[in-house]
Amino acid sequence: MTRPRSLLINDQVEGTYHCVSRCVRRAYLHGKDPLTGNCYEYRKVWLHQRLKFLAEIFWVDVGGYSLMDNHLHILLTNRPSLSRSASVRDVAWRWLRLYPKQRDAEGRPLAPAERDIERLIEDEDRIRELRQRLASISWLMKCLKEYISRKANAEDGCSGRFWEARFKSTALLDDAAVLACLVYIDLNPIRAKLAETPDTSKFTSAEERIRGYRAREAKKQLPNPEDRDRALRNRSDACCDQWLCPLANTPDRRGLLSIDLPRYLEILDWTGRQFVEGKPGAIPDHLPPILSRLSINPNHWLEGVGRFGALFSVAAGTETHMKEAAARMGQKWVCGIRAGKTIFME
C-alpha cells in the first residue's frame, strides 16, 4: 500500500534515510543499455555534479551514494535545526541559487542579485515556506530528478518521464542501520559484478572517500610543511570528498556514525571481498568489536548488508526502534521487524 510521504519522512525532525529511484521501465537511461547498445554513462557525471550542488544548497547532508546504470541510491540526513537557525538572507540566497532569476548569454545561472534577495526577504510567509523546503529530503530529490529529466529529455528530443513517479525511502533508525545501509550502498557495483573492490567502484561515495583519504595520507608523508600545503592545493583529490557528510564528528560538522573513515574502510573492504568471492569467510578478529559497539550481530553481518534492500522497506533498525516507527505511522507492524531483531542487537 502506498503511504503518504509525510508518514515516511518527517522533515521537522532530524533523520537519516536511504533513498532509491529507478529509471522509467528500468531502462538504462544513464548507463550502457545491453539491448540497444546505447551508452549514456556520461549522464552519471550530470547526476554527481547536481548532487554536489544540491548538498551545498540544502540543509541536508549526503552521507553516501551509488549511481548505477538504471537506478541510484542516496543516503541523506536532514538538518532542520540548521535551517531554523539560518538568517533570512541565507535562506533567500540559497533559494535564488537553486532557482536563479538571471542567466548569462550561454544560459549559465548568475549569482543572485541584491535586489532579488531583498525582494524575497520582504515576503515573510515565503521565507518561512522556503526555510522548510531547504531542509526537506523530498525537495532535494525533486530538484535532483527533475533537473536530470529535463536535461536528458532535451538531449533526446523527447518528453515524458525519465524516472519512476516516486522515490523509495527507508528510515534508518539507529547507527547500526546506517552502517549496514551505507555499506550496502557503497558495495552495489561489487554485488552487480561491475567492480571488484570499493576503490574501483566508480560513482560511489566509497571510491570518492578512498581517493580523498589516499591523497591526504600521501600529503602527510611530505617532510616540509610548505610542500604539504602545496601538494594539498595542487591535488584536487585531497578535497574531493569534503562535500560528503563526514563519518565521525569534526570540529565544524556533525558526523554520520561513531566510527572514523579508516575503521569504516576496513569493514567495507572485508565485506566487499566476501561478495566478490561469493562465499562467506571468517570475520577478522579486529572487526567484531567494531560491529558489536554499533549494536550489530557479527554473525549476521553479511546477510544484513547483502539483502538490506530486500529485508527492509520503510524503516530499518532494532526491533524496538522499528516497532516505535510502526506506531508513529499508525501501524502495528512494518516489513523487516524480524530481520531487525536478528541483525541488530538491542
N, C-alpha and C positions, 0 to 999 in steps of 0.2 A: 504494500500500500504506500502510495506517495504521501510523504509528510510535508507540512509547511516548513519552509526553510527556517522560520523563526523558532521552530521546535528543535531544529538540528544545530543551529548556530546562534548563540546569544552574543550579539555584538557589544552589549553593555558590560559584559564580564569577560575578563581575560581568559583565553582558552587556546589550545593547540589542536589543529585539525589536519587530517590527511585528505587532500582534495584530488579527485581524479576526473579527467574529462577525455572523452574519445571523439575522434573524427566521425562525422556522419557516415552511417553504414560501415563503420570501421575501416573505411578506405585509407590508403597510405598517403594522406594529403600533405604530410610533412616528413616523408621518408621515401624509400625506394619501393615502389609497388611491384611485387613479383609477377603480377598478372599482366600489367600494361608495359612494364619496363620503364615507366616514367620515374624520374628521381627528383624529389623535392626536399632533399636533406638540407639545402641552404635555408629553408624556412625555419629550421631549428635555431639558426642564428637570430632570426627575427624574434622568435619566442624568448630566447635567452636575453637579448638586449631589452626587450619590452619588460620582462620580469625584473631585470635590474633597475630599470627606470621606475617601475611602479613601487619597488622596495624603497626608493628614495622619496616618493611622494606620500605613500600611505603610512599610517602608524600601524603597520602590520609587518612582522618580521618573517623573512623567508628562511626557514631552517634547513630545508633540503628540497631537491627537485631531481627529476629524471625525465628527460624529453625523449620519448620513444617514437617509433615511426608513425604510429597511428593513434597514440594517446600520450597523456602526460600525467605525472604525479608531482604534487607540490605539498610540502609540509609548511603550514602557516600558523603564526601566533599573533592574534590581535592584541594591541596595546591601548585599550580605551583610556587608561589613566593618562597617557602621554597626549592623547587628543584633547582631553578635558582641560589639561593644564597649558595647552598651547595658546599663544596670543591670537587675536582675531586676524592680525596681519599675516601671521604664518599660515593660518587656515586659507585665507584668500590667495596668498602667493602660491600655495601648493595646488589649489584647485585651478588656478589660471595657468599653471604649468601643465596640468593634466588636460585641460580644455582651453588652449590658447586662443586669444582674441585676434592676434596678428601673426602673419607668416611672411617670410621673405619671398623674393621672386621665384625661388625654386620650391616653394611650398613648405620649407622647414619652419617650425614654430619659433617665434621670437620670445625673448624674456618678457614677463608680464610688465605692462606699462603702469606707472604710478597712478594714473587717472583711473585705470580699470580696477586696481587694488582698492583705491579709496571708494569707488562707487560700490564695490561689493561689500566693503566693510560697513557701509551705511545701512545695509539690509540685515538687521539682527536675526530675523527669522531664517533667512537664507544661510547665514553663517552657522546658526545652530544646526541646520539640516546638513550642511557640508561637513561640519565637525564630526557628525556621526558617520557620514559616508566614508570619510577618510580613515576611519578605524574599522571599516566593515570588510570582512573577508569576501562576502558576496559581491561587493562593489569592485574589489580588486580583481576577482575572477572575471567579472563582466568586462572590465577595462582591458584585461589581457585577451580574452577570447574574441571580443568584438573587433579589436584592433587587427588581430591576425586574420579574422574572417574577411574584413573589408579589403585588406591588403592582398590576400590570396585571391579573392573573387575578382578584384580589379586586374590582377595579373592574368587570370584565366579567362577574363572577359565573360563572366557569368554572374548569376545571382543565386541566392538561396543559402541554405545552411552549410556551414563548414564543420561545426561541432554538433554533437547531440544536444538536445534542448537544455538539459540541466547538467550540472557537475555533481558528482557524488562526494559526500563529505562524511568523514568518520571522526568523531570527537575522541581525542587521546586524553584520557582522564588522569594519568599519572606518569611519572618518569619512566617506568617500565614499558608502558605502551608507546611512549615517544621514542625510546631507544629501539624497540623492536620494529616500529614503523619506519624510522629513519634508515635502519639497515636494510629493510625490505625495499625501500625506495632506491637507495644507492646501489643495490645489487640487481636491480631489474634487468640491465643489459646482460649481466652474467647469467642470470636464470634463463634469459631468452637466447643464450649462446651467441650473443653479439660481441662479447668481450670476455677475456679470461681473468683479468684482475681489475680491482677498483681503479687503479691509476691509468688504465687504458679504456675505461668506460666513459667515452665522450658524452658531453652534455648531461653530466650528473654533478650533484654537489660534491660527491666524494672525490671525483677527479679534480675538481676545482680547488677543494680544500687541500688535497695532497700536493698539487702543483704549488700552491702558495706556501705550504709548510716546508717543502723542499727548498724553495727559493730563500726563505727566511733562515733556514738552518745553514745553507751554503754561505749566506752573508755573515753568520756568526763566526765562521771559520777564518775570516779575514782578520789579520792581526791589527791592522791600522784602523782606528775609528773613522778616519776620513775615507778610507777605501770602502768601509762598510756602508757609510752613508751614500757614497757614490754608487755602489752596487745596488742599494735599495732604490735609488732614483732611476737607475738605468734598467732595472729588471721589473717590468710590469707584473710578472708572475708573483712577486713578493706581496703584492696587494690585491691580487686578482680575486681572492675570496673574502675580502673585507666587507663586501656588501651583504654577505650572508650573516645570519644570526650566529654569534659565537656559541660554541657548545657549553663552555663554562663561563661564569660571570667574569666580566672585565671591569676595570675602574669606571668605564662610561657606558656599559651596555649590560642588560640582563642576558644571561645565558639560557640555553635551551635545556641543558642537562647538568648533572652534578659531576660529570667526568670531563677531563680535558681532551683535546684533539688526539694526542698520541695514544691514550687509552682507547678511545673510540676506534682509531685506525687499526689497532691490534684486533679488536673484536670483529671489525669489518673484514679485515684481511683473512682471518682464520675462517670466518663464516663463508666468505666468497670461495675459498679454496674447496670447501666441502661440496658446494653446489657444482663446481667445475668437475670435481672427481666423481660426482654422482653417488656418493655414499657417505654416511655419517662417520666421522672419526672421533677419537677421544679429545675432549676439550683440554687444551694445555692447562697445567696446574695453576698458572697465574690468572686465568680468566674467570673461573667460577667465583672467586671472591668479589670481583668487579660486578658480575651479573647479580650475585646474591645481595650486594649492597643496594642495588636498584630494584630489589624485590622481584627478580626473575628466577624461575626454576631452571638451573643449568641443564637438567636432563631433558627439558622440552624446548630448549632454545631454538634449535634448527627447525622444528615443526612450526614454532610461532612465527619465525621470520619467513620461512618458505611458503607458508599458507596464510599469511597475515590478511591479504585481501579477501580470501575466501572465508576465513574464520570470523571476521568482524565486519559488521555492516555499518550501523550508525554510531557505534561507540566501542572503545577498546580500553581495557584496564582490568583491575582486580574485580573479583566477583562483587564485592561490596560497592565499589565505585560504579559498576555497570548497573546494579540494582537501583542505586540512587539516581543515575541518569534516566533509567526507565521510568521511575516515579515522577521525575520532572517533566517527562513527556506524556504523563497520564497513562502509563502502561505498567503492567506487572512484569514484563519480560522483554528483552531485546536479544537479537541474534548474537551469539558469541559468549554468553554468560558462562557456559560450561568450559569453553576454551580459556576464558579469563581465569577461571578457578584453577585450571591445570597449569597454565603457563606463568601466570603472575601470582606471586606469593603475597599474602596479607601481612 
